[in-house]
Amino acid sequence: MGRRVRLVRSNPPSQELEQTYQEAYQVYLKYQMAVHGDSAEKCTLHQYTRFLVKSPLKVVLVAVASPEFKRSADESYALFVRYQFHVHQEKDDKWTYPAFEEFLVDSPLAPWQPRGGPPQGYGSFHQQYWLSGRLVAVGVIDILPRCISSVYFYYDPDLGHLSLGTYASLRELALTQSLYHHAPSLQYYYMGFYIQTCPKMRYKAGYTPSFLLCPETYQWFPVEACRPKLEVNKYCRFNDDLAATDSDSELNINEVLVLRRHVAMPYFLYASKYQLEPEDLREVEQYARLVGMSCARRMLLVRN
């Protein structure tokens, strides 16, 4: 008889799982007794089911604008306040619910579900971690066309010894890989800011391969090459080629799109139609430098 390897779904339980349940349990029982020296009384069917089949951990991805999120909003807020108080030593009265909502719920990203995109669409989400029916951690993420962006993470301070931040990052990496099969352009996981001197952020450099963005040329470089430079200077250029520049930094102010009185127009037309102060030109130039010309040609800068 040939050897076979078969993958069966455990949650929700598949027919194949139910058909082989007792056989799988017997293999588990033999393994625990022979390899780990456990007694048969310890390795009950109930313990096996809870340990390996019906995990008390439930991971739920909810959109911030969804009814599912609103049903758990009070629990999520209470967990956030506890986290800020115990981990960051911030006073309870700093974080009212509206402040929490502004920080981690309200989003400038409009939900978008295009054909060929991920099943839940693009936008802002909370990935909730429930343990035995209790909310113990929340990862705030943005699902974007090219990446999943990790915005914030908070957890039950009583479970700090479990390294939940590391676990959540691995779950978000797994989510990125899963969504890639639905939307191949979504292939990166963005972990946000990296500050070398901040102990709470150093774990980010432990995932490989990882890259940091050069603040001057806006090109990506392996974190291993960047860390020695950051040990010397908090701010540094990662690109050793001093002749290299940001390809998007060459300003053409006339091509910047502006919006005036509900009418969109390029800056050269705006400047010819209205009598402008010198300060207006400086503001538009600063805006174009900050967002880059690629975005300045596509976004609208509102002018009064």
Stockholm file with secondary structure:
# STOCKHOLM 1.0

chainA/1-304         MGRRVRLVRSNPPSQELEQTYQEAYQVYLKYQMAVHGDSAEKCTLHQYTRFLVKSPLKVVLVAVASPEFKRSADESYALFVRYQFHVHQEKDDKWTYPAFEEFLVDSPLAPWQPRGGPPQGYGSFHQQYWLSGRLVAVGVIDILPRCISSVYFYYDPDLGHLSLGTYASLRELALTQSLYHHAPSLQYYYMGFYIQTCPKMRYKAGYTPSFLLCPETYQWFPVEACRPKLEVNKYCRFNDDLAATDSDSELNINEVLVLRRHVAMPYFLYASKYQLEPEDLREVEQYARLVGMSCARRMLLVRN
#=GR chainA/1-304 SS CCCCCCCCCTTTTCHHHHHTHHHHHHHHHHHHHHHSCCCTTTSCHHHHIIIIISCSEEEEEEETTSHHHHHTHHHHHHHHHHHHHHHSCCCGGGCCHHHHHHHHTCCSCCCBCCTTSCTTCBEEEEEEEEETTEEEEEEEEEECSSEEEEEEEEECGGGGGGCHHHHHHHHHHHHHHHHHTTCTTCCEEECCCCCTTCGGGGGGGGSSSCEEECTTTCCEEEHHHHHHHHHHCSSCCCCCCTTCCCTTCCCCGGGCEEEETTEEEEHHHHHHHSCCCHHHHHHHHHHHHHHCHHHHTTSCEECC
#=GC SS_cons         CCCCCCCCCTTTTCHHHHHTHHHHHHHHHHHHHHHSCCCTTTSCHHHHIIIIISCSEEEEEEETTSHHHHHTHHHHHHHHHHHHHHHSCCCGGGCCHHHHHHHHTCCSCCCBCCTTSCTTCBEEEEEEEEETTEEEEEEEEEECSSEEEEEEEEECGGGGGGCHHHHHHHHHHHHHHHHHTTCTTCCEEECCCCCTTCGGGGGGGGSSSCEEECTTTCCEEEHHHHHHHHHHCSSCCCCCCTTCCCTTCCCCGGGCEEEETTEEEEHHHHHHHSCCCHHHHHHHHHHHHHHCHHHHTTSCEECC
//
